[in-house]
Amino acid sequence: MSDTVGAVVIGRNEGERLIRCLESLKGRVSPIVYVDSGSTDGSPDRARALGAEVVPLDMSAPFTAARARNIGFARLQELLPDLGFVQFVDGDCEIVEGWLEAARARLLSRSELAAVCGRRRERYPEASIYNALCDLEWDTPIGDTTACGGDSMMRVRAFSEVGGFNPELIAGEEPELCFRLRARGYTIERLDHEMTLHDAAMSAFHQWWKRNVRSGHAFAEGAHLHGDSPERYFVRETKRIVAFGAALPAAAVLGALPTLGLSLGLLGAYPILFARVYARTRSRGVSEKVALAYAAAMAIVKFPELEGFLKFHRERRRGTRSKIIEYK
């Protein structure tokens, strides 16, 4: 394997966001493969004009981001068989100056590293409180970690060893891949470096809700796949979904009559959680407005996650696969 970096971009109807994404890669990595998922805005032609290799995704099969990335990676290897590293990036993101060089250097310095990611920022955090919540959510600790997101640079050898992304997952494909990489002895690291600017374009509560329904589905499916592993993958997360999204409110309401209303005191867990998250978030220097919104979101997030959790298990019992959950 060489130390060459290629890129895989996935998208659908991203418009100017895709142009910014490809321009941030042009002349800095090669090849660049763009996998298009049925765009109707001329994205494939605009990508070709910028020098990208365009692969139209077969939309007769169920779409997943994982399948699109795997197909893009396969084409990348056809174009450059001795490729060393691959930068995955979503079409609504722009690579920040200096990231590609920093990521490549770090992977070259640590042979056990399978993937590195950096700081993903929201391009317009002031546009809506939901965009601001995304920006805060992505500010995760620096150093060795358990997973990366959709934007990351990966070692081709490691990615190939584990068979790439699980193409059937409609969400949570990145941490699931990282779980398998870690099981093979590789590590994942988040660098103290700006990586991408992301345009969430999230302006309404229902979008935030659907985004977290998707997360609940990912937790449920992940626990189903790997919950018996020594690290009990996503088992803790699913238990918290059931506890705060269903068991606690059910116990409070159903026990109200026999306990003369005393059981309703269980609902005090939510304002307590709100207060703790708010204090912790403010201690990080986050503005009062965003801290209040984040605390409120964390106090109720188990309810949309429960919807996703139940959706996964309902479809599994029926023997069917869930369709992708989109919030845009």
Legacy VTK file of the C-alpha trace (Angstrom):
# vtk DataFile Version 3.0
C-alpha trace
ASCII
DATASET POLYDATA
POINTS 328 float
0.000 0.000 0.000
1.153 3.527 -0.790
0.601 6.619 1.328
-1.761 8.115 -1.268
-5.101 9.573 -0.153
-8.306 9.246 -2.181
-11.799 10.439 -1.301
-15.325 9.073 -1.380
-18.169 11.599 -1.335
-21.821 10.601 -1.129
-24.840 12.800 -1.696
-28.226 13.505 -3.204
-29.477 16.901 -4.358
-26.887 18.756 -2.282
-26.582 21.609 -4.806
-24.025 24.232 -3.813
-23.069 22.237 -0.746
-21.719 19.479 -2.983
-19.759 22.023 -5.032
-18.117 23.366 -1.862
-17.353 19.805 -0.776
-15.683 18.796 -4.036
-13.782 22.072 -4.346
-12.339 21.515 -0.856
-10.911 18.188 -2.102
-9.886 19.104 -5.647
-6.132 19.207 -6.155
-5.482 17.842 -2.670
-6.483 14.193 -3.042
-6.847 11.920 -6.051
-8.925 10.125 -7.112
-12.209 11.619 -5.906
-15.251 9.372 -6.301
-18.718 10.839 -5.945
-21.582 8.395 -5.410
-24.895 9.965 -6.371
-28.170 8.662 -4.963
-30.687 9.683 -7.582
-30.126 13.449 -7.647
-32.426 15.542 -9.819
-30.540 18.836 -9.436
-27.718 18.126 -11.880
-25.270 17.050 -9.181
-23.631 14.280 -11.261
-22.789 16.638 -14.127
-21.486 19.305 -11.773
-19.333 16.727 -10.018
-17.850 15.528 -13.317
-17.074 19.125 -14.256
-14.999 19.356 -11.084
-13.019 16.235 -12.005
-14.767 13.687 -9.797
-15.426 10.127 -10.892
-19.216 9.801 -10.663
-20.889 6.523 -9.712
-24.711 6.488 -9.902
-26.098 4.352 -7.090
-28.526 1.636 -8.140
-31.722 2.873 -6.506
-33.603 -0.367 -7.169
-31.998 -1.672 -3.971
-32.739 0.000 -0.611
-30.553 3.057 -0.076
-28.151 3.279 2.838
-25.201 5.607 3.279
-23.134 2.534 4.145
-23.883 0.897 0.787
-23.073 4.117 -1.064
-19.726 4.478 0.702
-18.796 0.857 0.051
-19.564 1.235 -3.660
-17.541 4.435 -3.798
-14.636 2.723 -2.059
-14.751 -0.202 -4.500
-14.531 2.201 -7.437
-11.704 4.073 -5.731
-9.704 0.871 -5.473
-10.339 0.091 -9.132
-8.891 3.476 -10.040
-5.918 3.185 -7.681
-5.305 -0.372 -6.380
-2.409 0.580 -4.071
-4.333 3.389 -2.327
-3.203 3.862 1.269
-5.908 6.009 2.845
-9.461 7.071 2.073
-11.220 10.219 3.216
-14.948 9.658 3.584
-17.053 12.802 3.551
-20.728 13.554 3.087
-21.726 15.861 0.259
-23.096 18.498 2.648
-19.688 18.936 4.283
-16.586 20.919 3.324
-13.071 19.767 4.242
-11.213 22.369 6.296
-7.790 23.539 5.136
-5.004 21.450 6.677
-7.152 18.499 7.741
-6.118 16.083 4.997
-2.432 16.630 5.679
-2.849 16.315 9.452
-4.954 13.155 9.194
-2.568 11.469 6.774
0.443 12.337 8.920
-1.208 10.901 12.020
-2.124 7.644 10.283
1.443 7.323 9.032
2.783 7.846 12.561
0.668 5.132 14.247
0.410 1.815 12.436
-2.340 0.560 14.768
-4.636 3.442 13.835
-7.503 2.439 11.567
-9.247 5.809 11.402
-8.916 9.404 12.500
-11.488 12.157 12.734
-11.362 15.767 13.861
-13.719 18.569 14.822
-16.835 18.731 12.667
-18.524 22.115 12.960
-21.907 23.346 11.892
-21.587 25.974 9.166
-24.616 27.988 10.338
-25.072 27.358 14.094
-26.857 30.684 14.464
-29.502 29.777 11.845
-31.515 27.638 14.267
-31.239 26.200 17.745
-31.254 22.738 16.176
-28.149 23.556 14.135
-26.520 24.825 17.324
-27.353 21.544 19.071
-25.641 19.619 16.271
-22.534 21.756 16.650
-22.432 21.053 20.382
-23.092 17.340 19.914
-20.074 17.002 17.627
-17.664 18.529 20.163
-16.421 15.211 21.536
-13.236 14.492 23.578
-9.801 14.461 21.951
-7.712 11.283 21.859
-8.364 7.584 21.394
-12.069 6.933 21.114
-14.531 4.173 20.294
-15.948 5.578 17.068
-15.885 8.257 14.406
-18.657 9.742 12.279
-19.322 9.883 8.556
-16.388 12.257 8.011
-13.132 10.442 8.697
-9.901 9.274 7.106
-9.378 5.522 7.191
-6.529 3.163 6.532
-7.453 1.177 3.429
-5.907 -2.049 4.709
-7.919 -1.947 7.929
-11.155 -0.966 6.182
-10.765 -3.840 3.721
-9.894 -6.372 6.432
-13.285 -5.967 8.112
-15.267 -5.766 4.880
-16.130 -2.079 5.046
-19.431 -0.705 6.278
-22.390 -2.970 6.943
-24.543 -2.035 3.905
-27.812 -3.066 5.576
-27.607 -0.540 8.414
-29.817 2.511 7.885
-28.038 4.379 10.709
-25.113 3.926 13.082
-22.927 2.353 10.405
-19.839 4.322 11.483
-19.669 3.191 15.144
-20.547 -0.352 14.066
-17.616 -0.365 11.637
-15.356 1.034 14.349
-16.529 -1.696 16.726
-15.355 -4.330 14.249
-12.087 -2.484 13.652
-11.377 -2.342 17.378
-12.194 -6.039 17.675
-9.378 -6.634 15.178
-6.933 -4.731 17.389
-7.056 -1.367 15.643
-7.643 1.972 17.361
-9.654 5.075 16.463
-8.473 8.585 17.315
-10.057 12.006 17.341
-7.453 14.660 16.570
-7.367 18.158 17.993
-7.851 19.620 14.527
-10.652 21.236 12.568
-11.967 18.725 10.029
-15.207 19.695 8.255
-17.928 22.319 8.039
-21.367 20.737 7.898
-24.623 22.255 6.728
-27.317 20.530 8.794
-30.134 22.702 7.405
-32.258 21.740 10.408
-34.832 24.385 11.277
-37.802 22.562 12.821
-38.549 20.410 15.852
-39.849 17.520 13.733
-36.435 17.304 12.028
-34.690 17.068 15.392
-37.200 14.400 16.455
-36.680 12.266 13.333
-32.917 12.569 13.660
-33.163 11.025 17.127
-35.632 8.377 15.992
-32.814 7.337 13.676
-30.388 7.263 16.619
-32.737 5.033 18.624
-32.963 2.652 15.683
-29.158 2.573 15.455
-28.789 1.802 19.175
-31.362 -0.997 18.987
-29.849 -2.602 15.895
-26.318 -2.270 17.225
-27.249 -3.988 20.483
-29.021 -6.714 18.523
-25.918 -7.341 16.400
-23.174 -7.079 19.009
-24.834 -6.820 22.421
-23.418 -10.208 23.450
-19.846 -9.013 22.907
-17.590 -8.421 25.937
-18.098 -4.655 25.679
-21.895 -5.092 25.486
-22.132 -2.850 22.457
-24.978 -0.315 22.785
-26.635 -2.362 25.562
-26.314 0.460 28.092
-27.766 2.942 25.601
-30.776 0.743 24.853
-31.429 0.134 28.542
-31.495 3.892 29.131
-33.915 4.339 26.227
-36.311 1.797 27.735
-35.884 3.152 31.265
-36.370 6.867 30.550
-38.555 6.554 27.463
-40.993 3.918 28.699
-40.505 2.281 32.121
-40.208 5.406 34.257
-43.196 7.349 32.837
-45.280 4.160 32.798
-44.506 3.438 36.446
-45.312 7.033 37.386
-48.699 7.064 35.662
-49.846 3.493 36.307
-48.840 3.705 39.936
-50.591 7.009 40.568
-53.868 5.542 41.798
-52.547 2.806 44.102
-49.900 5.161 45.562
-52.308 8.112 45.898
-50.188 10.077 43.451
-46.843 9.467 45.122
-45.520 7.609 42.094
-45.782 10.803 40.044
-42.715 11.960 41.926
-40.738 9.656 39.640
-41.239 12.234 36.899
-38.918 14.498 38.876
-36.069 12.552 37.264
-36.510 14.620 34.105
-36.054 18.098 35.638
-33.156 16.724 37.684
-31.535 15.479 34.474
-32.248 18.847 32.851
-30.519 20.718 35.706
-27.459 18.471 35.665
-26.986 18.698 31.902
-27.499 22.462 31.950
-24.880 22.976 34.689
-22.378 20.696 32.959
-22.916 22.374 29.598
-22.583 25.897 30.990
-19.318 24.879 32.687
-17.927 24.257 29.190
-18.493 27.904 28.277
-21.620 27.269 26.183
-24.067 30.184 25.968
-27.109 30.148 28.239
-29.528 29.865 25.309
-27.803 26.852 23.789
-27.202 25.228 27.186
-30.908 25.512 28.041
-31.896 24.028 24.687
-29.364 21.220 24.991
-30.499 20.361 28.530
-34.127 20.293 27.400
-33.202 18.095 24.444
-31.347 15.623 26.649
-34.293 15.487 29.052
-36.708 14.368 26.326
-34.449 12.674 23.768
-35.273 9.165 24.998
-38.818 9.526 23.660
-37.879 9.848 19.961
-35.129 7.289 20.552
-37.770 4.921 21.941
-39.751 5.362 18.735
-36.690 4.276 16.731
-35.990 1.417 19.166
-39.542 0.098 18.765
-39.429 0.571 15.007
-36.368 -1.644 14.715
-37.803 -4.445 16.850
-41.214 -4.253 15.141
-39.607 -4.617 11.704
-37.333 -7.398 12.947
-40.289 -9.425 14.207
-41.965 -8.982 10.835
-38.816 -10.119 9.067
-38.524 -6.850 7.146
-35.863 -4.142 6.926
-36.527 -0.571 7.977
-36.253 2.123 5.339
-33.808 4.972 5.806
-35.001 7.674 8.210
-34.327 11.115 6.739
-34.690 14.357 8.644
-33.927 16.836 5.839
LINES 1 329
328 0 1 2 3 4 5 6 7 8 9 10 11 12 13 14 15 16 17 18 19 20 21 22 23 24 25 26 27 28 29 30 31 32 33 34 35 36 37 38 39 40 41 42 43 44 45 46 47 48 49 50 51 52 53 54 55 56 57 58 59 60 61 62 63 64 65 66 67 68 69 70 71 72 73 74 75 76 77 78 79 80 81 82 83 84 85 86 87 88 89 90 91 92 93 94 95 96 97 98 99 100 101 102 103 104 105 106 107 108 109 110 111 112 113 114 115 116 117 118 119 120 121 122 123 124 125 126 127 128 129 130 131 132 133 134 135 136 137 138 139 140 141 142 143 144 145 146 147 148 149 150 151 152 153 154 155 156 157 158 159 160 161 162 163 164 165 166 167 168 169 170 171 172 173 174 175 176 177 178 179 180 181 182 183 184 185 186 187 188 189 190 191 192 193 194 195 196 197 198 199 200 201 202 203 204 205 206 207 208 209 210 211 212 213 214 215 216 217 218 219 220 221 222 223 224 225 226 227 228 229 230 231 232 233 234 235 236 237 238 239 240 241 242 243 244 245 246 247 248 249 250 251 252 253 254 255 256 257 258 259 260 261 262 263 264 265 266 267 268 269 270 271 272 273 274 275 276 277 278 279 280 281 282 283 284 285 286 287 288 289 290 291 292 293 294 295 296 297 298 299 300 301 302 303 304 305 306 307 308 309 310 311 312 313 314 315 316 317 318 319 320 321 322 323 324 325 326 327
